[in-house]
């Protein structure tokens, strides 16, 4: 049997006893080179929660614009907003509502249960665009779950609406138009130094938490993210996770909804203003995914977003604390690690299932809210709904 790093002895005892880890525990995990013990501990927690089940979904990512008034240094996705009367920069786009609806309808016809929509902060798209977008997808795809708009986008919408709306009023308007839940993007790292160095113009931690707090109070489920491997260090990562964990404690105790999933995002430097940085190694990715599972003990699911971690590392992570691989994705424009530099980044259902089975897990298709999906040919239903139909 391998020797356990002595610095982790009490951490091991805490995890096996079901006790909550603190900041110093998290830092010791990051400092340790005992990746196998860290992985074993994370897998222990993962199996306690989910056994050997691993989740995937059939989804489609559709960004509506890459034009953005922010200039985050870690971002290779955005194109600067053109000056009035000037031509947009090369590669810039803003899709029409009908084009977005057509892409969602195409995915819906292929069995997708979720559409994931985020984009840049476009300076001239009116608030009505986002309402029409949700409403159009809801009408064309009545059963498809719309997971859309980061907290940063929601705050942007409150500023451009006339009259200006509060966060609650904005979320209610979007929900009435068809919005089902919020993704967790835009969190990055909750630290003032990191914020000022890497994404100075973006809404900070208070704004991000305000949106998710209101969403949870209203009964809208959301996700949480952490973008790591740029200008932050282990201390900032652990502090970020503890802040998310504290928010989740309150949501579970007092609010109608909470974080469904935490998604650690591996920074990809290519094409960004931080392209000189190396980005995380595979070992750092694997260790971070495991530590997130160990520290964020009150969120049910940890996702390895295969587009940013690579399918191979995401597969390995299923034995390092991760229980979800995201889904088919199909097109992803924010980073281009997979797809040979194109936006076509897709895993088929067959490949997702094979990856899960090879990792020694049981593949389970889920919807956005982690309810099991049952398929009968081209038709599908949430498991609980299917049981009700059978009883009737």
C-alpha positions as YAML, in Angstrom:
chain: A
units: angstrom
residues:
- id: 1
  name: UNK
  ca: [0.00, 0.00, 0.00]
- id: 2
  name: UNK
  ca: [1.36, 3.49, -0.77]
- id: 3
  name: UNK
  ca: [2.48, 5.61, 2.13]
- id: 4
  name: UNK
  ca: [0.12, 8.46, 2.99]
- id: 5
  name: UNK
  ca: [1.68, 11.92, 3.19]
- id: 6
  name: UNK
  ca: [1.94, 12.51, 6.95]
- id: 7
  name: UNK
  ca: [0.71, 16.08, 6.47]
- id: 8
  name: UNK
  ca: [-2.63, 14.64, 5.33]
- id: 9
  name: UNK
  ca: [-3.19, 12.21, 8.19]
- id: 10
  name: UNK
  ca: [-5.74, 14.32, 10.04]
- id: 11
  name: UNK
  ca: [-7.35, 15.39, 6.75]
- id: 12
  name: UNK
  ca: [-7.89, 11.73, 5.90]
- id: 13
  name: UNK
  ca: [-9.41, 11.16, 9.34]
- id: 14
  name: UNK
  ca: [-11.78, 14.11, 8.91]
- id: 15
  name: UNK
  ca: [-12.98, 12.99, 5.48]
- id: 16
  name: UNK
  ca: [-13.52, 9.41, 6.58]
- id: 17
  name: UNK
  ca: [-15.45, 10.66, 9.61]
- id: 18
  name: UNK
  ca: [-17.62, 12.94, 7.47]
- id: 19
  name: UNK
  ca: [-16.25, 16.14, 9.05]
- id: 20
  name: UNK
  ca: [-16.02, 19.45, 7.22]
- id: 21
  name: UNK
  ca: [-12.60, 20.58, 6.04]
- id: 22
  name: UNK
  ca: [-11.27, 24.07, 6.78]
- id: 23
  name: UNK
  ca: [-9.01, 26.46, 4.89]
- id: 24
  name: UNK
  ca: [-5.78, 25.01, 6.26]
- id: 25
  name: UNK
  ca: [-6.92, 21.51, 5.30]
- id: 26
  name: UNK
  ca: [-7.48, 22.69, 1.74]
- id: 27
  name: UNK
  ca: [-4.06, 24.31, 1.56]
- id: 28
  name: UNK
  ca: [-2.39, 21.14, 2.81]
- id: 29
  name: UNK
  ca: [-4.16, 19.20, 0.09]
- id: 30
  name: UNK
  ca: [-2.82, 21.61, -2.52]
- id: 31
  name: UNK
  ca: [0.72, 21.48, -1.09]
- id: 32
  name: UNK
  ca: [0.79, 17.69, -0.95]
- id: 33
  name: UNK
  ca: [2.25, 15.61, -3.77]
- id: 34
  name: UNK
  ca: [0.25, 12.60, -2.63]
- id: 35
  name: UNK
  ca: [-2.19, 12.74, -5.53]
- id: 36
  name: UNK
  ca: [-3.37, 9.18, -4.96]
- id: 37
  name: UNK
  ca: [-4.53, 9.82, -1.40]
- id: 38
  name: UNK
  ca: [-6.25, 13.02, -2.53]
- id: 39
  name: UNK
  ca: [-7.98, 11.11, -5.31]
- id: 40
  name: UNK
  ca: [-8.98, 8.27, -2.98]
- id: 41
  name: UNK
  ca: [-10.52, 10.73, -0.51]
- id: 42
  name: UNK
  ca: [-12.44, 12.56, -3.23]
- id: 43
  name: UNK
  ca: [-13.67, 9.27, -4.67]
- id: 44
  name: UNK
  ca: [-14.79, 8.23, -1.18]
- id: 45
  name: UNK
  ca: [-17.01, 11.32, -0.99]
- id: 46
  name: UNK
  ca: [-18.24, 10.89, -4.56]
- id: 47
  name: UNK
  ca: [-19.24, 7.25, -3.96]
- id: 48
  name: UNK
  ca: [-20.93, 8.15, -0.69]
- id: 49
  name: UNK
  ca: [-23.12, 10.60, -2.63]
- id: 50
  name: UNK
  ca: [-23.66, 8.81, -5.93]
- id: 51
  name: UNK
  ca: [-22.21, 5.33, -5.81]
- id: 52
  name: UNK
  ca: [-20.70, 4.56, -9.23]
- id: 53
  name: UNK
  ca: [-23.24, 6.59, -11.21]
- id: 54
  name: UNK
  ca: [-21.85, 9.20, -13.61]
- id: 55
  name: UNK
  ca: [-24.13, 11.73, -15.27]
- id: 56
  name: UNK
  ca: [-24.27, 13.23, -18.77]
- id: 57
  name: UNK
  ca: [-26.88, 15.14, -20.71]
- id: 58
  name: UNK
  ca: [-27.84, 15.85, -24.31]
- id: 59
  name: UNK
  ca: [-27.44, 19.58, -24.67]
- id: 60
  name: UNK
  ca: [-26.42, 22.34, -27.03]
- id: 61
  name: UNK
  ca: [-24.30, 25.39, -26.25]
- id: 62
  name: UNK
  ca: [-25.30, 28.46, -28.29]
- id: 63
  name: UNK
  ca: [-23.49, 31.79, -27.65]
- id: 64
  name: UNK
  ca: [-25.43, 34.74, -29.02]
- id: 65
  name: UNK
  ca: [-22.56, 37.25, -29.38]
- id: 66
  name: UNK
  ca: [-18.83, 37.55, -28.78]
- id: 67
  name: UNK
  ca: [-18.92, 41.35, -28.80]
- id: 68
  name: UNK
  ca: [-18.27, 42.54, -25.26]
- id: 69
  name: UNK
  ca: [-17.62, 45.85, -23.53]
- id: 70
  name: UNK
  ca: [-15.44, 44.07, -20.97]
- id: 71
  name: UNK
  ca: [-11.80, 43.29, -21.70]
- id: 72
  name: UNK
  ca: [-10.99, 40.47, -19.29]
- id: 73
  name: UNK
  ca: [-7.35, 39.51, -19.68]
- id: 74
  name: UNK
  ca: [-8.01, 35.78, -19.44]
- id: 75
  name: UNK
  ca: [-10.62, 35.83, -22.23]
- id: 76
  name: UNK
  ca: [-9.87, 34.90, -25.85]
- id: 77
  name: UNK
  ca: [-13.57, 34.81, -26.76]
- id: 78
  name: UNK
  ca: [-14.52, 38.48, -26.79]
- id: 79
  name: UNK
  ca: [-14.23, 40.98, -29.61]
- id: 80
  name: UNK
  ca: [-14.23, 44.67, -28.65]
- id: 81
  name: UNK
  ca: [-17.33, 46.68, -29.36]
- id: 82
  name: UNK
  ca: [-16.75, 48.83, -32.47]
- id: 83
  name: UNK
  ca: [-16.89, 52.61, -32.31]
- id: 84
  name: UNK
  ca: [-20.12, 54.18, -33.53]
- id: 85
  name: UNK
  ca: [-20.30, 53.91, -37.30]
- id: 86
  name: UNK
  ca: [-17.23, 51.67, -37.52]
- id: 87
  name: UNK
  ca: [-17.17, 48.14, -38.88]
- id: 88
  name: UNK
  ca: [-17.06, 45.37, -36.28]
- id: 89
  name: UNK
  ca: [-13.67, 43.69, -35.76]
- id: 90
  name: UNK
  ca: [-12.79, 40.51, -37.59]
- id: 91
  name: UNK
  ca: [-14.59, 37.49, -36.22]
- id: 92
  name: UNK
  ca: [-17.22, 39.48, -34.32]
- id: 93
  name: UNK
  ca: [-20.82, 38.33, -34.46]
- id: 94
  name: UNK
  ca: [-24.24, 38.90, -32.91]
- id: 95
  name: UNK
  ca: [-26.86, 36.34, -33.89]
- id: 96
  name: UNK
  ca: [-30.45, 37.25, -34.62]
- id: 97
  name: UNK
  ca: [-33.13, 35.84, -32.36]
- id: 98
  name: UNK
  ca: [-34.53, 33.73, -35.21]
- id: 99
  name: UNK
  ca: [-31.09, 32.20, -35.82]
- id: 100
  name: UNK
  ca: [-30.73, 31.32, -32.14]
- id: 101
  name: UNK
  ca: [-34.20, 29.77, -32.09]
- id: 102
  name: UNK
  ca: [-33.43, 27.77, -35.22]
- id: 103
  name: UNK
  ca: [-30.27, 26.32, -33.65]
- id: 104
  name: UNK
  ca: [-32.16, 25.42, -30.47]
- id: 105
  name: UNK
  ca: [-34.92, 23.80, -32.50]
- id: 106
  name: UNK
  ca: [-32.36, 21.75, -34.42]
- id: 107
  name: UNK
  ca: [-30.94, 20.45, -31.13]
- id: 108
  name: UNK
  ca: [-34.44, 19.81, -29.77]
- id: 109
  name: UNK
  ca: [-35.31, 17.72, -32.81]
- id: 110
  name: UNK
  ca: [-32.17, 15.64, -32.12]
- id: 111
  name: UNK
  ca: [-33.29, 14.90, -28.55]
- id: 112
  name: UNK
  ca: [-31.55, 17.66, -26.59]
- id: 113
  name: UNK
  ca: [-33.15, 18.42, -23.22]
- id: 114
  name: UNK
  ca: [-31.13, 21.58, -22.52]
- id: 115
  name: UNK
  ca: [-29.90, 24.66, -24.32]
- id: 116
  name: UNK
  ca: [-27.05, 26.56, -22.66]
- id: 117
  name: UNK
  ca: [-26.87, 30.24, -23.66]
- id: 118
  name: UNK
  ca: [-24.27, 32.82, -22.64]
- id: 119
  name: UNK
  ca: [-22.56, 35.67, -24.47]
- id: 120
  name: UNK
  ca: [-20.63, 38.91, -24.23]
- id: 121
  name: UNK
  ca: [-22.02, 42.16, -22.84]
- id: 122
  name: UNK
  ca: [-23.14, 43.66, -26.12]
- id: 123
  name: UNK
  ca: [-23.46, 47.47, -25.90]
- id: 124
  name: UNK
  ca: [-26.42, 47.91, -28.25]
- id: 125
  name: UNK
  ca: [-28.56, 44.76, -28.10]
- id: 126
  name: UNK
  ca: [-31.76, 45.89, -26.37]
- id: 127
  name: UNK
  ca: [-33.23, 44.19, -23.33]
- id: 128
  name: UNK
  ca: [-36.15, 42.95, -25.45]
- id: 129
  name: UNK
  ca: [-33.70, 40.81, -27.43]
- id: 130
  name: UNK
  ca: [-33.15, 38.52, -24.42]
- id: 131
  name: UNK
  ca: [-36.86, 38.27, -23.63]
- id: 132
  name: UNK
  ca: [-37.66, 37.48, -27.26]
- id: 133
  name: UNK
  ca: [-34.86, 34.91, -27.29]
- id: 134
  name: UNK
  ca: [-36.23, 32.99, -24.31]
- id: 135
  name: UNK
  ca: [-39.79, 33.28, -25.51]
- id: 136
  name: UNK
  ca: [-38.91, 32.13, -29.02]
- id: 137
  name: UNK
  ca: [-37.07, 29.05, -27.79]
- id: 138
  name: UNK
  ca: [-39.87, 28.21, -25.37]
- id: 139
  name: UNK
  ca: [-42.44, 28.36, -28.17]
- id: 140
  name: UNK
  ca: [-40.34, 26.31, -30.60]
- id: 141
  name: UNK
  ca: [-39.04, 23.83, -28.00]
- id: 142
  name: UNK
  ca: [-41.67, 23.61, -25.25]
- id: 143
  name: UNK
  ca: [-39.94, 20.89, -23.18]
- id: 144
  name: UNK
  ca: [-36.36, 22.10, -23.57]
- id: 145
  name: UNK
  ca: [-34.79, 23.58, -20.42]
- id: 146
  name: UNK
  ca: [-33.28, 27.02, -20.99]
- id: 147
  name: UNK
  ca: [-30.14, 27.48, -18.90]
- id: 148
  name: UNK
  ca: [-28.96, 30.94, -19.77]
- id: 149
  name: UNK
  ca: [-27.16, 34.13, -18.77]
- id: 150
  name: UNK
  ca: [-24.43, 34.42, -16.18]
- id: 151
  name: UNK
  ca: [-24.80, 36.72, -13.20]
- id: 152
  name: UNK
  ca: [-22.66, 39.27, -15.07]
- id: 153
  name: UNK
  ca: [-25.12, 39.29, -17.96]
- id: 154
  name: UNK
  ca: [-28.11, 39.60, -15.63]
- id: 155
  name: UNK
  ca: [-26.61, 42.73, -14.05]
- id: 156
  name: UNK
  ca: [-25.91, 44.10, -17.54]
- id: 157
  name: UNK
  ca: [-29.56, 43.53, -18.46]
- id: 158
  name: UNK
  ca: [-30.74, 45.45, -15.38]
- id: 159
  name: UNK
  ca: [-28.67, 48.42, -16.54]
- id: 160
  name: UNK
  ca: [-29.89, 48.50, -20.14]
- id: 161
  name: UNK
  ca: [-33.60, 47.89, -19.46]
- id: 162
  name: UNK
  ca: [-35.93, 50.90, -19.54]
- id: 163
  name: UNK
  ca: [-37.15, 51.52, -16.98]
- id: 164
  name: UNK
  ca: [-34.27, 49.95, -15.09]
- id: 165
  name: UNK
  ca: [-35.21, 46.75, -13.34]
- id: 166
  name: UNK
  ca: [-33.96, 45.22, -10.11]
- id: 167
  name: UNK
  ca: [-32.29, 41.82, -10.21]
- id: 168
  name: UNK
  ca: [-35.50, 40.20, -8.97]
- id: 169
  name: UNK
  ca: [-37.61, 41.99, -11.59]
- id: 170
  name: UNK
  ca: [-35.15, 41.00, -14.31]
- id: 171
  name: UNK
  ca: [-35.10, 37.34, -13.31]
- id: 172
  name: UNK
  ca: [-38.88, 37.25, -13.06]
- id: 173
  name: UNK
  ca: [-39.26, 38.75, -16.55]
- id: 174
  name: UNK
  ca: [-36.85, 36.19, -17.99]
- id: 175
  name: UNK
  ca: [-38.51, 33.33, -16.12]
- id: 176
  name: UNK
  ca: [-41.91, 34.32, -17.47]
- id: 177
  name: UNK
  ca: [-40.36, 34.24, -20.97]
- id: 178
  name: UNK
  ca: [-39.00, 30.71, -20.44]
- id: 179
  name: UNK
  ca: [-35.74, 30.87, -18.47]
- id: 180
  name: UNK
  ca: [-35.29, 27.71, -16.38]
- id: 181
  name: UNK
  ca: [-32.02, 28.17, -14.49]
- id: 182
  name: UNK
  ca: [-28.72, 30.06, -14.45]
- id: 183
  name: UNK
  ca: [-25.24, 28.78, -15.28]
- id: 184
  name: UNK
  ca: [-22.44, 29.59, -12.85]
- id: 185
  name: UNK
  ca: [-20.07, 31.50, -15.11]
- id: 186
  name: UNK
  ca: [-18.48, 34.84, -14.28]
- id: 187
  name: UNK
  ca: [-17.40, 33.90, -10.77]
- id: 188
  name: UNK
  ca: [-13.74, 33.46, -11.80]
- id: 189
  name: UNK
  ca: [-11.88, 33.89, -8.45]
- id: 190
  name: UNK
  ca: [-13.34, 35.85, -5.54]
- id: 191
  name: UNK
  ca: [-10.31, 37.93, -4.58]
- id: 192
  name: UNK
  ca: [-9.70, 41.67, -4.95]
- id: 193
  name: UNK
  ca: [-6.11, 41.34, -6.18]
- id: 194
  name: UNK
  ca: [-7.02, 38.71, -8.77]
- id: 195
  name: UNK
  ca: [-10.07, 40.74, -9.85]
- id: 196
  name: UNK
  ca: [-8.01, 43.89, -10.39]
- id: 197
  name: UNK
  ca: [-5.28, 42.05, -12.27]
- id: 198
  name: UNK
  ca: [-7.29, 39.75, -14.52]
- id: 199
  name: UNK
  ca: [-10.84, 41.12, -14.95]
- id: 200
  name: UNK
  ca: [-10.90, 44.65, -13.55]
- id: 201
  name: UNK
  ca: [-13.97, 45.84, -15.47]
- id: 202
  name: UNK
  ca: [-16.19, 42.89, -14.57]
- id: 203
  name: UNK
  ca: [-18.73, 42.92, -11.75]
- id: 204
  name: UNK
  ca: [-17.07, 41.62, -8.60]
- id: 205
  name: UNK
  ca: [-18.00, 39.03, -6.07]
- id: 206
  name: UNK
  ca: [-20.76, 41.03, -4.38]
- id: 207
  name: UNK
  ca: [-22.68, 41.44, -7.63]
- id: 208
  name: UNK
  ca: [-22.25, 37.77, -8.55]
- id: 209
  name: UNK
  ca: [-23.53, 36.61, -5.17]
- id: 210
  name: UNK
  ca: [-26.42, 39.10, -5.26]
- id: 211
  name: UNK
  ca: [-27.75, 37.55, -8.47]
- id: 212
  name: UNK
  ca: [-27.43, 33.98, -7.20]
- id: 213
  name: UNK
  ca: [-28.94, 34.88, -3.83]
- id: 214
  name: UNK
  ca: [-32.00, 36.41, -5.47]
- id: 215
  name: UNK
  ca: [-32.27, 33.49, -7.91]
- id: 216
  name: UNK
  ca: [-32.22, 31.03, -5.01]
- id: 217
  name: UNK
  ca: [-34.78, 33.04, -3.09]
- id: 218
  name: UNK
  ca: [-37.05, 32.91, -6.16]
- id: 219
  name: UNK
  ca: [-36.63, 29.16, -6.55]
- id: 220
  name: UNK
  ca: [-34.29, 29.30, -9.58]
- id: 221
  name: UNK
  ca: [-31.50, 26.75, -9.36]
- id: 222
  name: UNK
  ca: [-28.02, 27.79, -10.43]
- id: 223
  name: UNK
  ca: [-24.48, 26.44, -10.78]
- id: 224
  name: UNK
  ca: [-21.19, 27.79, -9.44]
- id: 225
  name: UNK
  ca: [-17.79, 27.99, -11.15]
- id: 226
  name: UNK
  ca: [-14.14, 28.64, -10.40]
- id: 227
  name: UNK
  ca: [-11.73, 29.63, -13.19]
- id: 228
  name: UNK
  ca: [-8.28, 28.55, -12.00]
- id: 229
  name: UNK
  ca: [-4.74, 28.43, -13.33]
- id: 230
  name: UNK
  ca: [-4.09, 32.09, -14.22]
- id: 231
  name: UNK
  ca: [-2.93, 34.77, -11.76]
- id: 232
  name: UNK
  ca: [-4.37, 33.22, -8.60]
- id: 233
  name: UNK
  ca: [-2.74, 30.78, -6.20]
- id: 234
  name: UNK
  ca: [-3.95, 27.93, -3.96]
- id: 235
  name: UNK
  ca: [-4.91, 30.35, -1.17]
- id: 236
  name: UNK
  ca: [-7.28, 32.27, -3.46]
- id: 237
  name: UNK
  ca: [-8.78, 29.07, -4.80]
- id: 238
  name: UNK
  ca: [-9.56, 27.76, -1.32]
- id: 239
  name: UNK
  ca: [-11.00, 31.10, -0.20]
- id: 240
  name: UNK
  ca: [-13.19, 31.14, -3.33]
- id: 241
  name: UNK
  ca: [-14.55, 27.68, -2.54]
- id: 242
  name: UNK
  ca: [-15.23, 28.57, 1.09]
- id: 243
  name: UNK
  ca: [-17.22, 31.64, 0.02]
- id: 244
  name: UNK
  ca: [-19.31, 29.52, -2.32]
- id: 245
  name: UNK
  ca: [-19.79, 26.93, 0.41]
- id: 246
  name: UNK
  ca: [-20.98, 29.57, 2.89]
- id: 247
  name: UNK
  ca: [-23.53, 30.86, 0.36]
- id: 248
  name: UNK
  ca: [-24.75, 27.30, -0.23]
- id: 249
  name: UNK
  ca: [-25.17, 26.76, 3.51]
- id: 250
  name: UNK
  ca: [-27.58, 29.68, 3.68]
- id: 251
  name: UNK
  ca: [-29.43, 28.70, 0.50]
- id: 252
  name: UNK
  ca: [-29.96, 25.15, 1.74]
- id: 253
  name: UNK
  ca: [-31.21, 26.44, 5.07]
- id: 254
  name: UNK
  ca: [-33.30, 29.46, 4.09]
- id: 255
  name: UNK
  ca: [-33.91, 29.68, 0.33]
- id: 256
  name: UNK
  ca: [-36.09, 27.83, -2.17]
- id: 257
  name: UNK
  ca: [-33.22, 26.78, -4.45]
- id: 258
  name: UNK
  ca: [-29.44, 26.36, -4.33]
- id: 259
  name: UNK
  ca: [-26.35, 25.48, -6.36]
- id: 260
  name: UNK
  ca: [-26.92, 22.19, -8.17]
- id: 261
  name: UNK
  ca: [-23.37, 21.78, -9.33]
- id: 262
  name: UNK
  ca: [-19.90, 23.26, -9.07]
- id: 263
  name: UNK
  ca: [-17.85, 23.46, -12.27]
- id: 264
  name: UNK
  ca: [-14.09, 24.02, -11.91]
- id: 265
  name: UNK
  ca: [-12.88, 25.57, -15.19]
- id: 266
  name: UNK
  ca: [-9.29, 25.07, -16.33]
- id: 267
  name: UNK
  ca: [-7.80, 28.28, -17.76]
- id: 268
  name: UNK
  ca: [-6.70, 27.99, -21.39]
- id: 269
  name: UNK
  ca: [-4.23, 30.83, -22.14]
- id: 270
  name: UNK
  ca: [-4.20, 30.62, -25.96]
- id: 271
  name: UNK
  ca: [-5.35, 33.83, -27.63]
- id: 272
  name: UNK
  ca: [-5.82, 35.79, -24.40]
- id: 273
  name: UNK
  ca: [-3.86, 38.66, -22.92]
- id: 274
  name: UNK
  ca: [-2.39, 36.07, -20.54]
- id: 275
  name: UNK
  ca: [-1.14, 33.85, -23.36]
- id: 276
  name: UNK
  ca: [2.38, 34.02, -21.91]
- id: 277
  name: UNK
  ca: [1.22, 31.95, -18.93]
- id: 278
  name: UNK
  ca: [1.47, 28.15, -19.04]
- id: 279
  name: UNK
  ca: [-2.00, 27.36, -17.71]
- id: 280
  name: UNK
  ca: [-2.73, 24.41, -15.42]
- id: 281
  name: UNK
  ca: [-1.05, 21.04, -15.92]
- id: 282
  name: UNK
  ca: [-3.05, 17.84, -16.04]
- id: 283
  name: UNK
  ca: [-1.93, 17.08, -12.50]
- id: 284
  name: UNK
  ca: [-3.18, 20.47, -11.31]
- id: 285
  name: UNK
  ca: [-6.50, 19.85, -13.06]
- id: 286
  name: UNK
  ca: [-6.95, 16.46, -11.44]
- id: 287
  name: UNK
  ca: [-5.90, 17.69, -7.99]
- id: 288
  name: UNK
  ca: [-8.20, 20.73, -8.22]
- id: 289
  name: UNK
  ca: [-11.23, 18.67, -9.24]
- id: 290
  name: UNK
  ca: [-10.61, 16.36, -6.27]
- id: 291
  name: UNK
  ca: [-10.07, 19.22, -3.82]
- id: 292
  name: UNK
  ca: [-13.27, 20.94, -5.00]
- id: 293
  name: UNK
  ca: [-15.18, 17.74, -4.20]
- id: 294
  name: UNK
  ca: [-13.59, 17.59, -0.74]
- id: 295
  name: UNK
  ca: [-14.01, 21.27, 0.17]
- id: 296
  name: UNK
  ca: [-17.43, 21.97, -1.36]
- id: 297
  name: UNK
  ca: [-19.19, 19.38, 0.77]
- id: 298
  name: UNK
  ca: [-22.70, 20.79, 0.49]
- id: 299
  name: UNK
  ca: [-23.13, 20.79, -3.28]
- id: 300
  name: UNK
  ca: [-24.39, 17.51, -4.74]
- id: 301
  name: UNK
  ca: [-22.48, 17.43, -8.03]
- id: 302
  name: UNK
  ca: [-18.98, 18.23, -9.34]
- id: 303
  name: UNK
  ca: [-18.66, 18.54, -13.11]
- id: 304
  name: UNK
  ca: [-15.57, 18.08, -15.26]
- id: 305
  name: UNK
  ca: [-16.45, 20.18, -18.30]
- id: 306
  name: UNK
  ca: [-14.68, 18.02, -20.86]
- id: 307
  name: UNK
  ca: [-14.27, 20.88, -23.35]
- id: 308
  name: UNK
  ca: [-11.87, 22.64, -20.99]
- id: 309
  name: UNK
  ca: [-10.27, 19.61, -19.30]
- id: 310
  name: UNK
  ca: [-10.12, 17.35, -22.39]
- id: 311
  name: UNK
  ca: [-12.21, 14.19, -22.65]
- id: 312
  name: UNK
  ca: [-9.31, 11.99, -21.47]
- id: 313
  name: UNK
  ca: [-8.68, 13.88, -18.24]
- id: 314
  name: UNK
  ca: [-12.41, 14.24, -17.60]
- id: 315
  name: UNK
  ca: [-12.72, 10.47, -17.88]
- id: 316
  name: UNK
  ca: [-9.94, 9.91, -15.32]
- id: 317
  name: UNK
  ca: [-11.56, 12.45, -12.99]
- id: 318
  name: UNK
  ca: [-14.59, 10.17, -12.58]
- id: 319
  name: UNK
  ca: [-12.41, 8.34, -10.05]
- id: 320
  name: UNK
  ca: [-11.14, 11.58, -8.50]
- id: 321
  name: UNK
  ca: [-14.38, 13.02, -7.13]
- id: 322
  name: UNK
  ca: [-16.23, 14.00, -10.31]
- id: 323
  name: UNK
  ca: [-19.70, 12.58, -11.07]
- id: 324
  name: UNK
  ca: [-20.72, 14.60, -14.16]
- id: 325
  name: UNK
  ca: [-19.13, 15.10, -17.61]
- id: 326
  name: UNK
  ca: [-21.60, 17.73, -18.92]
- id: 327
  name: UNK
  ca: [-22.98, 16.69, -22.28]
- id: 328
  name: UNK
  ca: [-22.81, 16.56, -26.05]
- id: 329
  name: UNK
  ca: [-22.18, 20.38, -26.30]
- id: 330
  name: UNK
  ca: [-21.76, 20.27, -30.16]
- id: 331
  name: UNK
  ca: [-20.58, 23.86, -30.61]
- id: 332
  name: UNK
  ca: [-18.48, 25.85, -28.15]
- id: 333
  name: UNK
  ca: [-16.89, 29.17, -29.01]
- id: 334
  name: UNK
  ca: [-15.42, 30.40, -25.72]
- id: 335
  name: UNK
  ca: [-12.35, 28.14, -25.78]
- id: 336
  name: UNK
  ca: [-11.13, 25.85, -28.54]
- id: 337
  name: UNK
  ca: [-8.96, 23.18, -26.91]
- id: 338
  name: UNK
  ca: [-10.92, 20.46, -28.73]
- id: 339
  name: UNK
  ca: [-12.15, 20.60, -32.31]
- id: 340
  name: UNK
  ca: [-8.85, 21.52, -33.97]
- id: 341
  name: UNK
  ca: [-9.36, 25.23, -33.31]
- id: 342
  name: UNK
  ca: [-12.95, 25.27, -34.59]
- id: 343
  name: UNK
  ca: [-16.17, 25.82, -32.71]
- id: 344
  name: UNK
  ca: [-17.34, 22.26, -33.45]
- id: 345
  name: UNK
  ca: [-16.63, 20.50, -30.16]
- id: 346
  name: UNK
  ca: [-18.88, 17.51, -29.74]
- id: 347
  name: UNK
  ca: [-19.02, 14.18, -27.94]
- id: 348
  name: UNK
  ca: [-21.69, 11.77, -29.08]
- id: 349
  name: UNK
  ca: [-23.90, 9.98, -26.56]
- id: 350
  name: UNK
  ca: [-22.17, 6.73, -27.50]
- id: 351
  name: UNK
  ca: [-18.74, 8.15, -26.73]
- id: 352
  name: UNK
  ca: [-19.88, 9.69, -23.45]
- id: 353
  name: UNK
  ca: [-21.33, 6.34, -22.36]
- id: 354
  name: UNK
  ca: [-18.17, 4.50, -23.37]
- id: 355
  name: UNK
  ca: [-15.96, 6.91, -21.44]
- id: 356
  name: UNK
  ca: [-18.12, 6.43, -18.34]
- id: 357
  name: UNK
  ca: [-18.22, 2.65, -18.63]
- id: 358
  name: UNK
  ca: [-14.45, 2.41, -19.16]
- id: 359
  name: UNK
  ca: [-13.99, 4.42, -15.96]
- id: 360
  name: UNK
  ca: [-15.94, 1.76, -14.08]
- id: 361
  name: UNK
  ca: [-19.09, 3.86, -13.71]
- id: 362
  name: UNK
  ca: [-22.74, 3.53, -14.67]
- id: 363
  name: UNK
  ca: [-23.85, 6.14, -17.27]
- id: 364
  name: UNK
  ca: [-27.09, 7.95, -16.42]
- id: 365
  name: UNK
  ca: [-28.64, 10.58, -18.65]
- id: 366
  name: UNK
  ca: [-29.92, 13.56, -16.65]
- id: 367
  name: UNK
  ca: [-31.80, 16.76, -17.31]
- id: 368
  name: UNK
  ca: [-30.53, 20.16, -16.17]
- id: 369
  name: UNK
  ca: [-31.85, 19.62, -12.63]
- id: 370
  name: UNK
  ca: [-30.27, 16.16, -12.35]
- id: 371
  name: UNK
  ca: [-33.49, 14.22, -12.81]
- id: 372
  name: UNK
  ca: [-33.01, 10.97, -14.70]
- id: 373
  name: UNK
  ca: [-34.16, 10.87, -18.31]
- id: 374
  name: UNK
  ca: [-35.96, 7.82, -19.74]
- id: 375
  name: UNK
  ca: [-35.97, 7.45, -23.54]
- id: 376
  name: UNK
  ca: [-38.32, 5.47, -25.75]
- id: 377
  name: UNK
  ca: [-37.13, 5.85, -29.33]
- id: 378
  name: UNK
  ca: [-37.29, 9.54, -30.20]
- id: 379
  name: UNK
  ca: [-39.44, 10.33, -27.16]
- id: 380
  name: UNK
  ca: [-38.08, 11.09, -23.71]
- id: 381
  name: UNK
  ca: [-39.41, 11.89, -20.26]
- id: 382
  name: UNK
  ca: [-38.14, 12.67, -16.79]
- id: 383
  name: UNK
  ca: [-38.12, 9.39, -14.84]
- id: 384
  name: UNK
  ca: [-40.68, 10.57, -12.27]
- id: 385
  name: UNK
  ca: [-43.01, 11.80, -15.03]
- id: 386
  name: UNK
  ca: [-42.61, 8.48, -16.87]
- id: 387
  name: UNK
  ca: [-43.59, 6.55, -13.72]
- id: 388
  name: UNK
  ca: [-46.69, 8.74, -13.33]
- id: 389
  name: UNK
  ca: [-47.67, 8.09, -16.96]
- id: 390
  name: UNK
  ca: [-47.34, 4.34, -16.43]
- id: 391
  name: UNK
  ca: [-49.57, 4.50, -13.34]
- id: 392
  name: UNK
  ca: [-52.22, 6.39, -15.28]
...
